């Protein structure tokens, strides 16, 4: 284990892996406490969705190679889809949301973390599936940061000037900063303010519970996604909650399997017909045909122009 945060111990990691595996066997032939079979299925789905989320966070905290997080992410997205179906059946609301992002800041943060993992791992296919669950509940076009994370990758997103939770103001200001240096400072400030802002979250301060606690890592993954998408210099950010390895992977990745598609440097031919975006330019998402030469932007403060796949 090559831990990415100092709070994680070998014993805590071993305990988590052991309990994670045992949980599936334990609940295989037992029922969760509930008032009806429909509610029991919803409670069960929520339990395992939470467990899958904790697993992927723990893997990253424990030093797992970023490329190996793609399969656990697939499992996590499937668990949200299953949760939504079970909730819809129990509540008799077909478009019910698995995460209430307007009322609960910790659920909003969870939503951003999942979106950001999809972005940073270049899993646009999974991003579409997860965002559908949130959009379908009426959240499309209602929050600035939610839309700003999606607008470079997914079509038909909206430009809005309002957001649900004040804790994200610094990160939103980072996106819209006119000066490169100011954007970097704002991103750094956001990382510094992130952990204290979630004092009421159920995972806050769990590292103090020792090896038997529920700590799996504290990560402002949305800060990394913003840095990647908007070409922000994060070279001076060394805060514990900033997942720098995820950003490095996103910027330099080479796909090892479908459905990932390799990045393309400016001046090279387009490898696949579809939409592409680059952090080197605002509102860069555009359509290219296979064989088209990818353009560069010499006046970009980002540096080299690199194009990333955004979907067909």
Number of C-alpha atoms within 10 A of each C-alpha: 12 12 18 20 18 11 17 21 16 13 12 19 21 12 15 21 14 11 12 16 10 12 13 11 10 11 11 9 7 8 13 14 11 13 8 10 13 16 18 17 21 23 20 18 21 20 15 19 22 13 16 22 21 18 20 23 20 22 22 23 23 21 14 17 13 18 15 13 17 17 10 16 21 15 15 24 20 17 21 24 20 19 24 24 22 24 24 18 16 18 13 10 13 15 17 20 23 23 20 16 21 14 11 14 20 18 16 17 20 17 20 21 21 21 24 25 23 22 27 26 24 26 22 20 15 23 20 16 14 21 18 16 20 20 14 13 16 12 18 15 16 18 19 18 25 24 19 19 21 20 18 23 25 18 14 9 16 16 14 14 11 12 17 18 16 11 16 21 16 19 24 22 16 26 21 11 15 10 10 14 13 15 25 22 18 19 27 21 16 23 23 17 14 20 17 12 15 16 12 11 14 10 15 17 17 16 20 12 10 14 18 14 14 19 23 25 25 22 20 19 24 27 27 28 25 24 21 23 27 22 23 23 17 20 8 9 18 13 12 17 20 24 23 20 16 23 24 14 17 23 20 11 19 14 14 10 7 7 11 16 19 16 22 19 18 17 13 15 16 20 18 17 15 15 21 24 23 30 26 23 18 13 12 16 21 14 15 18 14 12 12 15 16 19 14 19 15 11 10 14 15 18 13 16 21 23 25 23 23 23 18 12
